[in-house]
Amino acid sequence: MNINQIVRPNQLAHDLGISLCTLWRWRQQGKIPQPMQLGPRLVGWRRETIEEWLKSQNQG
């Protein structure tokens, strides 16, 4: 797995086993790291950022 890979919302929701609605709700609530703005209507997360966030969730 390439840690510099960009993860798009559909893929992240799938990987986390949640719906897109839940992903956006978590984003608004600050429960998940904020994505990078890739374009006017395009966002994504660095795989490394998500991996670090998941590790912190497992420790807490």
Residue pairs with C-beta under 8 A, 6 or more apart in sequence:
1 47
2 47
3 46
3 47
3 48
3 51
4 46
4 47
4 48
5 46
5 47
6 36
6 38
6 44
6 45
6 46
6 47
7 15
7 44
7 45
7 46
7 47
7 50
8 43
8 44
9 20
9 23
9 24
9 35
9 43
9 44
10 20
12 23
12 45
12 50
13 19
13 20
13 22
13 23
15 50
16 23
18 26
23 32
26 32
27 34
27 35
32 53
33 45
33 49
33 50
33 53
35 43
35 44
35 45
36 43
36 44
36 45
36 46
37 43
38 44
